[in-house]
Amino acid sequence: MEQVAHGDKDAFSTLYDHLAPLVFGVVSRVVRDRAQSEEVAQEVMLEVWRQAARYRPEVGKVTTWVATIAHRRAVDRVRSAQAAADREHAQAVRDRSRPFDDVVERVETRLESEQVRRCLRGLTELQRQAVTLSYYRGLTYREVAETLRAPLPTIKTRMRDGLIRLRDCMGVTT
């Protein structure tokens, strides 16, 4: 262990071969999933490599120290998985508690559409054309200017003024 603490890779390889079965056994008894156990065991062995200098022989045997690290890491993984499952369950409950009402949604959409049409009628013809081409046909300001055969700055002004009037008509606050 002292050689591992000084970065000796050959010593770590020997230590790994000796301790890996113990680590995997401790972890798999807690985690109970082979793939997860293999992953956690790998993390434990990396931690042993990184923390080797922290091992104190006067406190206990190497196997006890490594088994303790393995058990703690396995418990952490189980707790993490349980917390994730709890979060997913809570989100599912929240999603279920707010049922989607298709009728209400369609009515609100229809009312909003009618309000938009009414507000569009309140624009000047030039503003309505610019806004309609841009938002309903997906044209850029430059394409709107070309379609309406108007200078780009004029189109930008019409769009700005039209959108301000639409915002005010729709009751949107900034």
C-alpha positions as CSV (number, residue, x, y, z in Angstrom):
1,M,0.0,0.0,0.0
2,E,2.9,2.3,0.7
3,Q,4.3,1.7,-2.8
4,V,0.8,2.5,-4.3
5,A,0.8,5.7,-2.2
6,H,4.0,6.7,-4.0
7,G,2.5,6.1,-7.4
8,D,3.9,2.6,-8.1
9,K,1.6,1.3,-10.9
10,D,3.0,-2.3,-10.7
11,A,2.2,-2.3,-6.9
12,F,-1.3,-1.0,-7.7
13,S,-1.8,-3.7,-10.3
14,T,-1.0,-6.4,-7.8
15,L,-3.2,-4.7,-5.2
16,Y,-6.0,-4.4,-7.7
17,D,-5.9,-8.1,-8.6
18,H,-6.0,-9.0,-4.9
19,L,-8.8,-6.5,-3.9
20,A,-11.1,-6.4,-6.9
21,P,-13.1,-9.5,-6.0
22,L,-13.6,-8.2,-2.5
23,V,-14.7,-4.8,-3.7
24,F,-17.1,-6.3,-6.3
25,G,-18.6,-8.6,-3.7
26,V,-19.2,-5.8,-1.2
27,V,-20.6,-3.5,-3.8
28,S,-22.9,-6.1,-5.5
29,R,-24.4,-7.0,-2.2
30,V,-25.6,-3.4,-1.8
31,V,-26.3,-2.4,-5.3
32,R,-27.7,-5.7,-6.6
33,D,-27.3,-4.8,-10.3
34,R,-24.3,-6.4,-12.0
35,A,-23.6,-3.5,-14.4
36,Q,-23.9,-0.9,-11.7
37,S,-21.8,-3.0,-9.4
38,E,-19.0,-3.2,-11.9
39,E,-19.1,0.5,-12.4
40,V,-19.1,1.3,-8.7
41,A,-16.3,-1.3,-8.1
42,Q,-14.2,0.5,-10.8
43,E,-14.8,3.9,-9.1
44,V,-13.8,2.4,-5.7
45,M,-10.5,1.1,-7.2
46,L,-9.8,4.5,-8.7
47,E,-10.4,6.1,-5.3
48,V,-8.0,3.6,-3.7
49,W,-5.4,4.6,-6.2
50,R,-6.0,8.3,-5.6
51,Q,-6.3,8.1,-1.8
52,A,-3.7,5.5,-1.1
53,A,-1.6,8.1,0.8
54,R,-4.5,8.5,3.3
55,Y,-4.4,4.8,4.4
56,R,-3.1,4.4,8.0
57,P,-1.9,0.8,8.8
58,E,-2.2,1.6,12.6
59,V,-6.0,2.1,12.2
60,G,-6.8,-1.2,10.4
61,K,-6.0,-3.6,7.6
62,V,-6.0,-2.6,3.9
63,T,-8.9,-4.9,3.2
64,T,-11.0,-3.3,5.9
65,W,-10.2,0.2,4.6
66,V,-11.0,-0.7,1.0
67,A,-14.2,-2.6,2.0
68,T,-15.3,0.5,3.9
69,I,-14.8,2.7,0.9
70,A,-16.6,0.2,-1.3
71,H,-19.6,0.0,1.0
72,R,-19.9,3.7,1.3
73,R,-19.7,4.2,-2.4
74,A,-22.3,1.5,-3.0
75,V,-24.7,3.0,-0.5
76,D,-24.2,6.4,-2.2
77,R,-25.1,4.9,-5.6
78,V,-28.2,3.3,-4.2
79,R,-29.3,6.5,-2.5
80,S,-28.6,8.5,-5.7
81,A,-30.7,6.0,-7.7
82,Q,-33.5,6.2,-5.2
83,A,-33.5,10.0,-5.1
84,A,-33.7,10.0,-8.9
85,A,-36.6,7.6,-8.9
86,D,-38.3,9.7,-6.2
87,R,-37.9,12.9,-8.3
88,E,-39.3,11.1,-11.4
89,H,-42.2,9.8,-9.4
90,A,-42.9,13.3,-7.9
91,Q,-42.8,14.8,-11.4
92,A,-45.2,12.2,-12.8
93,V,-47.6,12.9,-9.9
94,R,-47.4,16.7,-10.6
95,D,-47.9,16.1,-14.3
96,R,-50.9,13.9,-13.6
97,S,-52.5,16.4,-11.2
98,R,-52.8,18.9,-14.0
99,P,-54.9,17.2,-16.6
100,F,-54.9,18.6,-20.1
101,D,-58.3,19.8,-21.1
102,D,-58.5,19.7,-24.9
103,V,-61.8,21.6,-25.1
104,V,-60.6,24.5,-22.9
105,E,-57.4,24.6,-24.9
106,R,-59.3,24.8,-28.2
107,V,-61.6,27.5,-26.9
108,E,-58.7,29.6,-25.6
109,T,-56.9,29.2,-28.9
110,R,-60.0,30.2,-30.9
111,L,-60.5,33.3,-28.7
112,E,-56.9,34.3,-29.0
113,S,-57.0,33.8,-32.8
114,E,-60.2,36.0,-33.0
115,Q,-58.5,38.7,-30.9
116,V,-55.4,38.6,-33.2
117,R,-57.6,38.9,-36.3
118,R,-59.5,41.8,-34.7
119,C,-56.3,43.6,-33.8
120,L,-54.8,43.0,-37.2
121,R,-57.9,44.7,-38.7
122,G,-57.0,47.8,-36.6
123,L,-53.6,48.2,-38.3
124,T,-53.1,50.3,-41.4
125,E,-53.1,48.3,-44.7
126,L,-49.3,48.7,-45.0
127,Q,-48.7,47.5,-41.5
128,R,-51.0,44.6,-41.8
129,Q,-49.3,43.5,-45.1
130,A,-45.9,43.7,-43.5
131,V,-46.8,41.8,-40.4
132,T,-48.8,39.2,-42.3
133,L,-46.0,38.5,-44.7
134,S,-43.4,38.3,-41.9
135,Y,-45.3,36.3,-39.3
136,Y,-47.7,34.2,-41.3
137,R,-45.6,33.5,-44.4
138,G,-42.3,33.5,-42.6
139,L,-40.6,36.1,-44.8
140,T,-37.6,38.1,-43.5
141,Y,-37.8,41.9,-43.4
142,R,-35.7,42.0,-46.6
143,E,-38.1,39.5,-48.4
144,V,-41.1,41.6,-47.2
145,A,-39.4,44.7,-48.6
146,E,-38.9,43.0,-51.9
147,T,-42.4,41.6,-52.0
148,L,-44.0,44.9,-51.2
149,R,-41.5,46.8,-53.4
150,A,-40.6,49.1,-50.5
151,P,-37.3,50.2,-49.0
152,L,-36.1,48.0,-46.1
153,P,-36.1,50.9,-43.5
154,T,-39.7,51.6,-44.4
155,I,-40.7,48.0,-43.8
156,K,-38.8,47.9,-40.5
157,T,-40.7,51.0,-39.4
158,R,-44.1,49.6,-40.5
159,M,-43.3,46.3,-38.7
160,R,-42.3,48.1,-35.5
161,D,-45.3,50.4,-35.5
162,G,-47.6,47.5,-36.4
163,L,-46.3,45.3,-33.6
164,I,-46.6,48.0,-31.1
165,R,-50.2,48.5,-32.0
166,L,-50.8,44.8,-31.9
167,R,-49.2,44.6,-28.5
168,D,-51.4,47.4,-27.2
169,C,-54.5,45.9,-28.7
170,M,-53.8,42.5,-27.3
171,G,-53.3,44.0,-23.8
172,V,-49.7,42.6,-23.5
173,T,-47.7,44.4,-20.9
174,T,-43.9,44.8,-21.2
